[in-house]
Amino acid sequence: MTGRVHPGESNSSYVMEGLIQFLVSGEAVARALRDRYVFKIVPMLNPDGVIVGNYRCSLSSHDLNRQYPNPSSKLFPECFAVK
């Protein structure tokens, strides 16, 4: 699960925080999910874009959401690592 792929999606930070709080809670459903699945969570995939105030692009002016089909480990290491 990834959040803030597009820096301007600040609502995703709120959603990721809620997701993490739920998954580590003592709720029966959360316990069952933890027993059955491994969750890989990246709360903010594009921190550089967030820091410089971009709305949709990374620091290199690319939309990271468009890089997943064949991400370069040098140009888009965050997408490469997630994939």
Buried (B, 14 or more C-beta within 10 A) or exposed (E): BBBBBBBBBEEBBEEBEEBBEEBEEEEEEBEEEEEEEEEEEBBBBBBBBBEEEBEBBBBEEBBBBEBEEEBEEEEBEBBBEBE
